[in-house]
């Protein structure tokens, strides 16, 4: 999985954000210890969670 940036997330709706979050969690769970997926997935998860939270705070 490539790193999902905040810029990319700005164009996504809530359903797409949750789908990406699920995909990133699954990628993290199935990745090998020293793989690039293991490095990118947690950062992507954090970016997605931050975007979801920021949308929940703003009307």
C-alpha positions in Angstrom: 0.0 0.0 0.0 1.3 3.4 -0.9 1.1 6.2 1.7 -2.2 7.9 1.7 -1.7 11.7 2.1 -3.9 14.3 3.6 -4.1 15.9 0.2 -5.6 12.8 -1.3 -8.1 12.4 1.5 -9.5 15.9 1.1 -11.4 14.7 -2.1 -12.9 11.6 -0.4 -16.3 11.4 1.2 -17.0 9.7 4.5 -17.8 6.3 3.0 -14.6 6.3 1.0 -12.6 7.3 4.1 -13.9 4.4 6.1 -13.2 2.0 3.2 -9.6 3.3 3.0 -9.2 2.9 6.7 -10.3 -0.7 6.5 -8.0 -1.4 3.6 -5.0 0.2 5.5 -5.8 -1.9 8.7 -6.0 -5.0 6.6 -2.7 -4.2 4.9 -1.1 -3.6 8.3 -2.4 -6.9 9.7 -1.1 -8.9 6.7 2.2 -7.3 6.2 5.7 -8.7 7.0 7.7 -7.0 9.7 10.3 -5.2 7.6 8.2 -4.4 4.6 7.3 -1.0 3.1 3.7 -1.9 3.8 4.5 -2.1 7.5 5.9 1.4 7.4 3.2 3.0 5.2 0.1 1.5 6.7 0.3 3.0 10.2 1.0 6.5 8.7 -1.9 6.1 6.3 -4.2 4.9 9.2 -3.2 8.0 11.2 -3.8 10.3 8.3 -7.2 8.8 7.6 -8.3 8.9 11.3 -7.2 12.5 11.6 -9.3 13.4 8.5 -12.3 11.6 9.8 -11.9 13.4 13.2 -11.5 16.8 11.6 -14.7 16.4 9.6 -16.6 15.3 12.7 -15.5 18.5 14.5 -16.4 20.9 11.7 -20.1 21.3 10.7 
